[in-house]
Amino acid sequence: MVEPNYPGAVAPERERTFESVGVRLHALEWGDPAATPMVMCHGMWDHARSFAVLAPLLAERFCVIALDARGHGDSTWAAAYTWPADVHDIVCVLRALGRPAHLVGHSKGGGQATDAASVAPDRVRQVVNIDGFGPPPFPIGESPLPPMRDFLDARRRMTQRNAWRPYASLDALVERRRHQNPRLSREWLRYFIFHGAHEGHDGWRWKHDPHMGHGFGPWRPEWIGPGYAALRAPMLAIVGSENDTWGPLPEAVLAERLAHVKRLERCTIAGAGHFVHNEKPVETARAMLDFLEP
């Protein structure tokens, strides 16, 4: 099948890999390799091409490196998908670069990029977090800890590696994803999913590991804000103005969490939902370039 086109999406100039405790992390790269590096981390169920429109807008100033997280895109599947493992992967990439970089993350990737900057402060210059500030508080009385039997059952299922069921066509995958994210256009999703799925003899399947969404706990949302106090790098916090499937948080909740960030700038992109960088890439790039040092 011919690769779909999307206005503004630019194919990466280079591809590269990084190693992290036996996991091979695939990455896409735009811009001059000698320029200041910028590492970009996507959200859950996404992959590096989610930045295919934003990255070229930043590549005139930076060497932009977009990662496929473990279990996503063209990175290898892993035995575990804990939050600390993803954070460690990002730190391994920062160490491999050998010089301080800017860190950018969206959704889950925004939270993990922020934590990586706290873990490796000498390797991070500035952080851009795009609507990656966690979920709202749990309802009163709800426990974030699953019964031990559920945890063990989930670990057992991971050893079986059940594959995704096939979809008859790429368009069927598009409609499945658009049901979750109706603000994203079919044109964008055809381009994005073409690179996040593969076609076999019996149809189209997602590339990401079906078990990737398990294992981030135990934790509680109220731990997020205090965790930001360890961040030394300046942060630009970006959200969209429109309510969407996974964001933005209510202002009172978001403000309380961001109050723990020592050096903070905030930006709201008008007319965008949770996928700010996909819906309004030019405006998002402008805000980032105004914030980031060369």
C-alpha positions in Angstrom: 0.0 0.0 0.0 1.3 3.5 -0.9 2.1 5.6 2.2 -0.7 8.2 2.8 0.2 11.9 2.7 -0.7 14.5 5.3 -0.2 18.2 4.9 2.9 19.3 6.8 4.0 15.8 7.7 7.7 15.4 6.8 9.5 12.1 6.6 12.3 11.8 9.1 15.8 12.6 7.8 17.4 9.7 9.8 16.5 6.8 11.9 18.5 5.5 14.9 18.2 3.1 17.8 19.1 3.3 21.5 19.6 0.5 24.0 18.0 0.4 27.4 18.5 -2.7 29.6 17.9 -5.1 26.7 15.2 -3.1 25.0 15.9 -1.6 21.6 14.3 1.9 21.3 13.6 3.1 17.8 13.8 6.8 17.0 13.2 9.3 14.2 15.4 12.3 13.6 15.0 15.7 11.9 17.4 18.6 11.7 21.2 19.2 11.9 22.8 16.5 14.1 25.2 19.1 15.5 22.3 21.3 16.7 21.0 21.3 20.3 19.2 18.0 20.8 15.5 17.8 21.6 14.0 14.5 22.7 10.3 14.0 22.1 8.2 11.4 24.0 4.7 10.4 22.8 1.6 9.3 24.7 0.1 5.9 25.3 -0.8 3.9 22.2 1.0 6.5 20.0 4.4 6.4 18.3 7.2 8.7 17.1 5.3 9.8 13.9 2.8 11.6 16.1 5.4 14.4 15.9 5.8 14.3 12.1 4.2 17.7 11.7 5.6 19.4 14.8 9.1 18.2 14.5 10.0 19.8 11.1 8.8 23.1 12.5 11.4 22.9 15.3 14.2 21.2 13.2 15.5 24.5 11.8 16.8 25.3 15.3 17.2 21.8 17.0 18.1 18.3 16.2 14.7 16.7 17.0 14.7 13.0 18.1 11.3 11.4 18.5 11.2 8.1 20.3 9.1 5.1 20.0 8.5 4.1 23.6 9.0 0.4 24.6 6.2 -1.7 23.2 5.2 1.0 20.7 5.9 1.6 17.1 9.1 0.0 15.9 10.7 -0.4 19.4 10.9 -3.9 20.8 8.3 -5.4 23.2 9.4 -5.8 26.7 8.9 -8.0 29.8 7.6 -5.1 31.8 5.9 -1.8 31.3 6.3 0.0 34.6 6.4 3.8 34.8 10.0 3.7 36.1 11.1 1.5 33.2 9.8 4.1 30.7 11.5 6.9 32.6 14.7 4.9 32.7 14.5 4.5 28.9 14.4 8.2 28.4 17.4 8.7 30.8 19.3 6.1 28.8 18.6 8.1 25.6 19.8 11.3 27.3 23.0 9.6 28.4 23.6 8.2 24.9 23.4 11.7 23.4 26.3 12.8 25.6 25.2 16.4 25.9 22.2 18.2 27.6 19.0 18.2 25.6 15.5 19.7 25.7 12.8 17.2 26.7 9.3 17.3 25.2 6.5 15.0 26.0 2.8 14.6 25.3 0.2 13.0 27.6 1.9 10.0 29.3 5.1 11.0 27.6 4.9 14.5 29.1 4.7 13.0 32.6 7.5 10.6 32.0 9.7 13.3 30.4 9.1 15.5 33.4 10.1 12.6 35.8 13.2 11.9 33.6 14.3 15.5 33.9 14.1 15.2 37.7 16.1 11.9 37.7 18.8 13.3 35.3 18.9 17.0 36.0 22.4 17.6 34.5 21.3 16.1 31.1 18.1 18.3 30.6 18.1 21.9 29.7 14.3 22.7 29.6 11.1 20.7 29.6 7.9 21.1 27.5 5.0 19.1 28.9 2.0 19.0 26.5 -1.1 18.0 28.5 0.8 15.4 30.4 -0.3 16.2 33.9 -2.1 13.0 34.9 -5.7 12.1 35.4 -8.1 13.9 37.7 -8.3 12.7 41.4 -9.9 9.3 41.9 -13.5 9.3 43.2 -13.7 9.3 47.0 -13.3 5.8 48.3 -11.9 4.3 45.1 -8.7 2.3 45.6 -5.9 2.5 43.0 -4.6 -0.9 44.1 -6.0 -3.9 42.2 -6.3 -7.2 44.1 -3.1 -9.3 44.1 -4.9 -12.0 42.0 -5.6 -9.4 39.3 -2.0 -8.3 39.2 -0.8 -11.9 38.9 -3.3 -12.7 36.2 -2.1 -9.7 34.2 1.5 -10.8 34.5 0.5 -14.3 33.4 -1.3 -13.0 30.4 1.9 -11.1 29.4 3.7 -14.3 29.0 1.2 -15.5 26.4 1.7 -12.5 24.1 -1.7 -12.7 22.4 -1.7 -10.7 19.2 -4.2 -8.1 18.2 -7.1 -9.3 16.1 -6.7 -8.3 12.5 -8.8 -5.5 10.9 -10.0 -5.9 7.4 -8.5 -2.6 6.2 -6.5 0.4 7.3 -9.7 2.4 7.3 -11.2 0.1 9.9 -8.3 0.9 12.2 -8.8 4.6 11.5 -12.5 4.3 12.6 -11.5 2.4 15.7 -9.0 5.1 16.7 -11.3 8.0 15.7 -14.0 6.5 18.0 -11.6 7.2 20.9 -10.4 10.6 19.6 -13.1 12.1 17.4 -11.3 15.5 17.2 -8.6 13.9 15.1 -9.3 13.9 11.4 -9.5 10.8 9.3 -6.8 12.2 7.0 -4.3 12.6 9.9 -5.2 9.2 11.3 -4.7 7.4 8.0 -1.1 8.8 7.9 -0.5 8.2 11.6 -1.9 4.6 11.8 -0.2 3.6 8.5 3.1 3.9 10.5 1.7 2.5 13.7 0.3 -0.7 12.2 1.3 -3.4 9.7 -0.5 -5.4 7.0 -0.3 -9.1 7.0 -2.0 -11.9 5.0 -5.1 -11.7 7.1 -5.5 -7.9 7.6 -4.1 -5.0 9.5 -2.8 -5.2 13.1 -1.5 -2.6 15.6 2.3 -2.7 16.1 2.2 -1.9 19.8 2.2 -4.6 22.5 -1.3 -5.5 23.6 -0.1 -5.7 27.2 1.6 -2.3 27.2 -1.1 -0.6 29.1 -0.6 -2.6 32.3 1.8 -2.1 35.2 2.1 1.7 35.9 0.7 1.5 39.5 0.3 1.5 42.3 0.1 5.3 42.6 -2.4 8.0 43.3 -3.0 11.2 41.3 -2.4 13.4 44.3 1.3 12.3 44.2 1.8 14.0 40.9 2.1 17.6 42.0 4.5 17.1 44.9 6.7 15.0 42.5 7.2 18.1 40.4 9.1 19.8 43.2 12.2 17.8 42.3 12.3 19.3 38.8 15.2 21.7 38.4 14.8 22.5 34.7 12.3 25.2 33.6 9.0 23.9 32.3 6.6 25.1 29.6 3.2 23.6 30.4 0.9 23.5 27.3 -2.8 22.6 27.2 -5.6 23.1 24.7 -8.6 25.2 25.3 -11.2 22.5 24.4 -12.5 19.7 26.5 -11.4 16.4 25.0 -11.2 12.7 25.9 -8.2 13.0 28.1 -7.9 16.7 28.9 -7.4 19.3 29.9 -7.7 18.9 33.7 -10.0 21.2 35.6 -8.1 24.5 36.2 -8.1 24.1 39.9 -6.5 20.6 39.7 -3.9 21.7 37.1 -3.0 24.9 39.0 -2.5 22.9 42.2 -0.1 20.5 40.5 1.8 23.1 38.6 2.3 25.2 41.8 5.1 22.7 42.7 7.1 23.6 39.6 9.9 26.0 40.6 10.3 27.7 37.1 7.1 27.5 35.1 5.6 29.1 32.1 2.1 28.2 30.9 0.4 28.4 27.5 -3.1 27.5 26.4 -3.5 26.9 22.7 -6.9 28.1 21.5 -9.0 25.6 19.5 -7.1 22.5 20.5 -8.0 19.5 22.5 -5.8 16.9 24.2 -3.7 16.3 21.0 -2.5 19.9 20.9 0.5 19.3 18.7 -1.6 17.5 16.1 -4.5 19.9 16.0 -2.5 23.1 16.2 1.1 22.3 15.3 2.1 25.8 14.1 0.8 27.5 17.2 2.4 24.8 19.4 5.8 25.2 17.7 5.6 29.0 18.0 5.0 28.7 21.8 7.9 26.3 22.1 10.3 28.3 20.1 9.5 31.4 22.2 10.3 29.4 25.3 13.3 27.3 24.4 16.9 28.4 24.4 18.9 27.7 21.3 
